[in-house]
Amino acid sequence: MTEKLKLLSGLMNLGMNERNAKVYLALLTKKDVSVPMLHKLTGIKQNKLYEVINNLIRAGYCSEKKNGKKRFFNATNPETTIGRELSKIEENLNSGYELKDSLVNLFNNIENIKEPFEYIEIVHGNNNIHNLYLEIMSSSKLELFSFCRPPFVGTTIKKQNEQFEIYSSFLKKGGVGRTIYEVNKDSPPIVFRILKDKTTGDGEFRIAPKLPLKMNIFDKKTLMIADKSVLAGENELSMTIIKEKTTVEGYYTLMEFLWEQSEKFETWIIGKEKLMETKLKEYESSFKK
């Protein structure tokens, strides 16, 4: 490669296009160069040269002199022009190294980033949900906060006793239990049996005529939300388990609000003694059949 081609390539590496680089090199070889002379030196058509010259003037690579109607052009000292471009490159290079370091840190920390799906698990089927409830309940230490409404996974005496025993054990170990039950005239008899047991047991509970959903929050860390299963059979539930902190805190705030809006049993039962008695008889009859 000739020296001229090396210089041309170097200017283009700095960001110049080929025409601008050719004209600037030509201006560096002579003083007071006219457009016709630049045409002879570069081979670029004169109508294109005016555009190139204007570009170089705006970029600070050349200056213009007039002598009457004639225009002459001179190159600006490379110490200034190329030095300025190198400063820009150096600045961009430093920014590039900083960017590289930041991107490397992001890459190295990728193992610590949890995608949303890592916080969520979905369990189908009443038996699976019952077993999972027992498992999470056994490892909970501080608090269980629940919205309780039909349908229930503890549909047998055995399952009900298992849930009752693990809940009682949790309370004996110092855990705090708070439950809001959805109770109205259409509630199944089992709800009224639960209320009867709760009046003689431990753990706080209140009553609301309607709850927005069925859920449990364990130790303010794990959220379980129940819904009808689309995969399991009829009357089967699915349970979504969420451990993402912000989501759990949001649902906990909802539960606190509805706790304040719900009634204590002593207030709720006034005027509903007959309903309570009828539903309990229905419950007892269902197990005698």
C-alpha positions in Angstrom: 0.0 0.0 0.0 1.4 3.4 -1.0 1.8 6.2 1.5 -1.1 8.1 -0.1 -3.4 5.2 0.3 -2.3 4.7 3.9 -3.2 8.3 4.6 -6.5 8.1 2.8 -7.4 4.9 4.7 -6.4 6.6 8.0 -8.6 9.6 7.4 -11.5 7.3 6.5 -10.9 5.3 9.7 -11.4 8.6 11.6 -14.9 9.0 10.0 -14.3 10.8 6.8 -15.9 9.6 3.6 -13.6 8.9 0.6 -14.3 12.2 -1.2 -13.7 14.3 1.8 -10.5 12.4 2.6 -9.1 12.9 -1.0 -9.8 16.6 -1.0 -8.3 17.2 2.5 -5.1 15.3 1.4 -4.9 17.4 -1.7 -5.2 20.6 0.3 -2.4 19.4 2.5 0.0 19.3 -0.5 -0.7 22.9 -1.8 -1.7 26.3 -0.7 -4.5 28.5 -2.0 -6.0 25.7 -4.1 -8.9 26.5 -6.4 -11.7 24.2 -7.3 -10.4 23.5 -10.9 -7.0 22.6 -9.3 -8.7 20.3 -6.8 -10.4 18.6 -9.8 -7.0 17.9 -11.3 -5.6 16.6 -8.0 -8.4 14.4 -7.1 -10.4 13.6 -10.2 -13.6 14.5 -8.5 -16.1 16.5 -10.6 -16.3 20.2 -9.9 -20.0 20.2 -9.1 -19.3 17.6 -6.4 -16.3 19.4 -5.1 -18.3 22.4 -3.9 -20.3 20.1 -1.7 -17.2 18.4 -0.4 -15.5 21.8 0.3 -18.5 23.1 2.2 -18.5 19.9 4.3 -14.8 20.3 5.2 -15.3 24.0 6.0 -18.1 23.2 8.4 -16.1 20.4 10.0 -13.1 22.7 10.4 -10.8 20.9 8.1 -10.2 23.8 5.7 -10.6 27.6 5.3 -11.6 29.8 2.4 -10.0 32.9 0.9 -11.4 35.2 -1.7 -9.6 37.2 -4.3 -12.2 39.2 -6.2 -14.6 36.6 -7.5 -12.1 33.7 -7.2 -12.2 31.4 -4.3 -9.2 29.6 -2.8 -9.0 27.0 -0.1 -6.4 25.9 2.4 -6.1 22.9 4.8 -6.4 23.5 8.5 -3.4 22.3 10.5 -3.8 18.6 11.3 -2.4 19.2 14.8 -5.8 20.9 15.5 -8.2 18.9 13.3 -6.9 15.4 13.8 -6.0 16.2 17.4 -9.6 17.1 18.0 -10.9 13.9 16.4 -8.4 11.8 18.4 -9.7 13.5 21.6 -13.2 12.4 20.7 -12.0 8.9 20.0 -10.2 8.8 23.3 -13.4 10.0 25.1 -15.5 7.4 23.3 -13.0 4.8 24.1 -13.0 5.6 27.8 -16.8 5.5 27.7 -16.6 2.2 25.9 -14.5 0.7 28.6 -16.9 1.9 31.2 -19.8 0.4 29.3 -17.9 -2.8 28.9 -17.3 -3.0 32.7 -21.0 -2.3 33.4 -22.2 -4.9 30.9 -19.7 -7.5 32.3 -21.2 -6.8 35.8 -24.7 -7.4 34.4 -23.5 -10.6 32.8 -21.8 -11.9 35.9 -24.8 -11.1 38.1 -27.3 -12.9 35.8 -27.4 -15.9 38.1 -28.7 -13.7 40.9 -31.6 -12.4 38.8 -34.9 -14.2 39.3 -37.3 -14.2 36.5 -41.0 -13.8 37.4 -41.8 -17.5 36.7 -39.2 -18.5 39.3 -41.4 -17.1 42.0 -44.6 -18.8 40.9 -45.7 -22.5 41.1 -49.1 -23.9 40.2 -50.5 -27.1 41.8 -53.6 -28.9 40.6 -55.9 -31.3 42.5 -57.3 -31.2 46.0 -55.0 -33.9 47.4 -51.9 -32.2 46.1 -53.0 -28.9 47.5 -53.9 -30.4 50.8 -50.4 -32.0 51.1 -48.7 -28.8 50.0 -50.7 -26.8 52.6 -49.5 -29.2 55.4 -45.9 -28.9 54.1 -45.9 -25.1 54.1 -47.8 -24.9 57.4 -45.3 -27.2 59.1 -42.4 -24.9 58.2 -44.2 -21.7 59.0 -43.1 -20.0 62.3 -44.7 -16.5 62.6 -48.1 -16.0 61.0 -50.9 -17.5 58.9 -53.4 -15.0 57.5 -56.2 -16.6 55.5 -59.3 -15.8 53.4 -61.5 -18.9 53.8 -64.4 -19.6 51.5 -65.7 -22.6 49.5 -64.8 -24.8 47.8 -62.6 -26.7 50.3 -59.8 -29.2 49.7 -60.4 -30.8 53.2 -63.6 -32.5 52.2 -63.1 -35.6 54.5 -62.9 -35.9 58.3 -59.4 -37.2 58.0 -58.2 -34.2 56.0 -60.0 -31.7 58.2 -58.3 -33.3 61.3 -54.9 -33.2 59.6 -55.3 -29.5 58.9 -56.7 -28.8 62.4 -53.8 -30.6 64.0 -51.0 -28.8 62.1 -52.7 -25.5 62.6 -53.0 -26.2 66.4 -49.3 -27.2 66.5 -48.4 -24.0 64.7 -50.2 -21.9 67.3 -48.7 -23.8 70.2 -45.2 -23.0 68.8 -46.1 -19.3 69.1 -47.4 -18.6 65.6 -50.3 -16.1 65.1 -53.3 -17.2 63.2 -55.9 -14.9 61.6 -58.7 -16.0 59.4 -61.6 -14.3 57.7 -64.5 -16.6 56.8 -67.0 -15.9 54.0 -70.3 -16.7 55.7 -73.9 -16.1 54.3 -77.1 -18.1 54.1 -75.9 -19.9 51.0 -72.6 -21.1 52.6 -72.3 -24.9 52.9 -72.9 -26.5 56.3 -69.2 -27.3 56.8 -68.5 -23.5 57.2 -70.8 -23.4 60.2 -69.1 -26.4 61.7 -65.8 -24.7 61.3 -67.1 -21.6 63.0 -68.4 -23.7 65.9 -65.0 -25.3 66.4 -63.2 -21.9 66.1 -65.3 -20.4 69.0 -63.7 -23.0 71.3 -60.3 -23.0 69.7 -57.3 -20.8 69.4 -56.5 -18.3 66.6 -58.3 -15.1 65.8 -61.1 -15.2 63.2 -63.7 -12.8 61.7 -66.6 -13.0 59.3 -67.4 -11.3 56.0 -70.5 -11.9 53.8 -68.3 -12.0 50.7 -64.6 -12.5 50.0 -62.9 -11.6 46.7 -60.8 -14.9 46.7 -59.6 -17.8 48.7 -56.0 -17.5 49.9 -53.4 -17.9 52.6 -50.3 -15.9 53.4 -47.6 -17.7 55.4 -45.0 -15.6 57.4 -45.6 -12.7 55.0 -43.4 -14.6 52.5 -45.5 -17.2 50.7 -48.9 -16.5 49.1 -51.4 -19.3 48.1 -54.3 -18.4 45.9 -57.0 -21.0 45.1 -59.2 -21.2 42.0 -61.1 -23.9 40.1 -58.7 -26.2 38.3 -58.9 -26.3 34.5 -56.8 -29.5 34.4 -58.2 -31.6 37.3 -61.7 -33.0 37.6 -64.9 -31.3 38.7 -64.9 -29.7 42.1 -61.1 -29.9 42.1 -59.0 -26.8 42.8 -55.7 -25.4 41.5 -53.4 -23.4 43.8 -51.0 -20.7 42.7 -48.0 -20.3 45.1 -46.3 -16.9 44.8 -43.1 -15.9 46.7 -42.4 -12.6 45.0 -42.0 -10.1 47.8 -43.9 -7.1 46.3 -46.9 -9.3 45.3 -47.1 -10.9 48.7 -47.0 -7.5 50.4 -49.8 -6.2 48.2 -52.1 -9.1 49.0 -51.2 -8.8 52.7 -52.3 -5.1 52.6 -55.6 -6.2 51.1 -56.1 -8.8 53.8 -55.4 -6.2 56.5 -58.0 -3.8 55.0 -60.7 -6.5 54.9 -59.8 -7.7 58.4 -60.7 -4.3 59.7 -64.0 -4.4 57.7 -65.1 -7.8 58.8 -67.1 -8.7 62.0 -66.2 -10.6 65.1 -68.3 -13.7 65.7 -70.0 -12.2 68.8 -71.4 -9.4 66.7 -72.1 -11.5 63.6 -74.1 -14.2 65.4 -76.7 -11.8 66.7 -79.9 -12.6 64.9 -78.3 -15.6 63.1 -78.7 -18.2 65.9 -81.4 -20.1 64.0 -79.3 -20.2 60.8 -76.4 -21.5 62.7 -78.4 -24.2 64.3 -80.0 -25.3 61.0 -76.7 -25.5 59.2 -75.0 -27.5 61.9 -77.9 -30.1 61.8 -77.4 -30.3 58.0 -73.7 -31.0 58.6 -74.3 -33.7 61.1 -76.9 -35.3 58.9 -74.6 -35.4 55.9 -72.2 -37.8 57.8 -75.0 -40.1 59.0 -76.1 -41.0 55.5 
